[in-house]
């Protein structure tokens, strides 16, 4: 019984040490991906790379969604193996909520622009 107990203790220590190394590697990979996923939309907007505003907005929203998923996987360590698969369910739920929030935000911004700024350039010329 003593050897079994020490074996479990050694396994626990090895497992903890390995998780620490994987964690640092995971954090660094997530950090680099976050930098890239932030720099690309910034470059798209500041460099006026894409002529169409609609395509630029869609690209920024896609990069934002990908960045949120990257944060969940690399910083929150969500995967299909941990917690009996419940973290994967949480990831899927978060992706659904993310789509609802992103599409809803675009819908609100579009309608605010359309309804709050209904003037045409000709109407603006006649303003006092």
Buried (B, 14 or more C-beta within 10 A) or exposed (E): EEEEEEEEEEEEEEEEEEEEEEEEEBEEEBEEBBEEBEEBBEEBBEEEEBEEEEEBBEBBBEBBBEBBBBBBBBBEBBEEEEEEEEBBEBBEEBBEEBEEEBEEEEEEEEEEEEEEEEEEEEEEEEEE
